[in-house]
Every structure is written in C-alpha cells, then in structure tokens.
C-alpha cells in the first residue's frame, strides 16, 4: 500500500459538504503504478479516462435547483488521476451553491479538474432537454463470455498470455468480455466492468485471453491502472501491431469511469452499456 492512500477520504468518516469546495478533489500520481509497469515518457499509448456523472445538481441565482449529467475527459498524459470518491464529494458540494448559468458551472469544473489532473480536462454538461438522447449501446466485435472453459485462477496472472498469439495467423478483430472485475486499491470494494480489445497482429487464443481477464477478479487497482496493465501485458506477450483496450465500468456514487488506451488513431465513442 502506497503512502498516498493515507491522504484519501476512503474508509474514513465522511462529511458531505453541500457548498462548493475544490479542495475536496484528491489527485493520485499515475507514476506510482506506471513505474511498476515499466512505463516512462514518452508513453507507448495515448488515451483518455472518460467519466460520466449522473447525479449533478446546483442552484440558479434565484435558488431553484438544476439537474444535469456530466461528461469529463481526462487525458492519460495528465500526471494525476482523480480518486473517485473525492470526485463524488466534490460534485456533491455543488448542490447548494448558486450559479449564473450552465457555462459558469462547466468552466469552474474544467478549471478545478484541470488543476487536480495537471492537464487540460474537457467538460460537457447535459441538460434535461438532452436526456432523451442518452441511449444504451453495445460493444462492437465478438463476445468471449460464452466460451465453455474451466477457470481455476482468480489472482492476476499475466503469464496466461504467454504463447497466446499465433504469428502465422494475422488478423484484425475486436473482442470483448463483460466478466472483468477488480477491486478498489484501498477499500477492496468490487469494481465491475466490460472490456473491449481491438488488435491487429497474430491471432490471440480466445480461451487464454478470457482466463487472463478473469484473473483480475481478486486484483486491487484503480480502473485506469487495470486498463494500462491489460494493454502492457497484451503488448508484452502478444505483440500486436495495433492495440486498443477500452473498459466500461459500472457506476458507483453516480459516477462511472471508462478508460481507453491505444497505439493508433482509434475512434472511441462514449457509449453507454446497459449495466451503466
């Protein structure tokens, strides 16, 4: 356990503030886990952590409540990720705060999150008149979850990917699974997600890939770190020419986190799955 966890609000008595307080945001250095993975600048991938907030509210200047949803895009180049509970507490602090209009709120959110992440953060607010446009979608490609396999390992085992790629069979395919589960780095609470893997290169054995993904089941890391680990393990053992890893996690406290990493120009949409 890293010393930085002592500074986080996790596992401690929580005071839910209802007036604006940017000091609630807790940045976590990405470098801590990237050093473990052997990652250094320049990063071997690009990508974004897409956050969706479903429980946003504040007051107009006259004191009338406003509700909205939010989309936040934090680039992976940022030196810090934002701890999720602190993000939730920060958003709750808007509840009894008065603002002139949507743009005032959006600009303040962008300013504070940019300060916490150490990199420009894009913010989009979605008002009630746009709620009907927010539809469920599906991941592209083929699902691995119907494979009839026996699994005995539920602790992270990257070696399950060793020899999994056949360089004699060059393919371009998208595979996904809804069976991704990991645990919070600090609290051990379960994090549930779906993961899409798009690659070009030697064909990856699907049973090996599914066993590897399931091996995260008792692993403790933040969402963003899990995605970067999956990316690095696939590159190490399977060596595809092109690779994208995109995870869609279920929400907690009104927030879901959806990181993606890629080594080529890949069009990533903020799709919403039924579990989200």
MOWO-V722801 format. One record per helix or strand of 3 or more residues. SS is the DSSP state (h for helix, s for strand). FROM is the first residue (numbers start at 1). LEN is the number of residues. If there is no record, write none. Layout:
BEGIN
ss/from/len
SS/FROM/LEN
SS/FROM/LEN
END
This chain:
BEGIN
ss/from/len
h/3/5
h/22/3
s/27/3
h/31/7
s/46/14
s/65/11
s/80/3
h/84/9
h/102/16
s/121/7
h/128/6
h/158/4
s/165/19
s/190/15
h/206/13
h/223/16
s/242/8
s/255/8
END
